[in-house]
């Protein structure tokens, strides 16, 4: 039996076809990476309940000590959070960005402390090293420039709602 080996002849269009295929592959990869970001945005799952034992600032709002509910606002691209008192007598909206830190064993709010003033600075969900960092207000910038900083961690828990 006679075997013939087939070898494609060099064709002038083979090189340009390979270039086009390579170009299309690169375009597809760039498009795929652009619609699937490498790092997910931080997000608080559901709502957190927290008892804050001191008066504090969240963004530009000054809030009294008490029980609060913290949640990410819907349709804000994970950039705006709300904190509201359990009795709905006080609330504030504030801008947040992404931050990383050690994954807390329990959900927590972290406050910067300058003298006797507390400023909400970070929010972390239980077991998640990706959190939300609160944008620093102009007032906090002025206070921080004039005082030594400390931090206060306040535990929070998932809020259970009856629907």
Secondary structure, 3 states (H helix, E strand, C coil): CCCCCCCCCCCHHHHHHHHHHHHHHHHHHHHHHHHCCCCCCCCCCCEEEEEECCCEEECCEEECCEEEEEEECCCCCCCEEEEEECCCCCEEEEEEEEEECCCCCCCEEEEEEECCEEEEEEEECCCCCEEEEECCCHHHHHHHHHCCEEEEEEEEEECCCCC
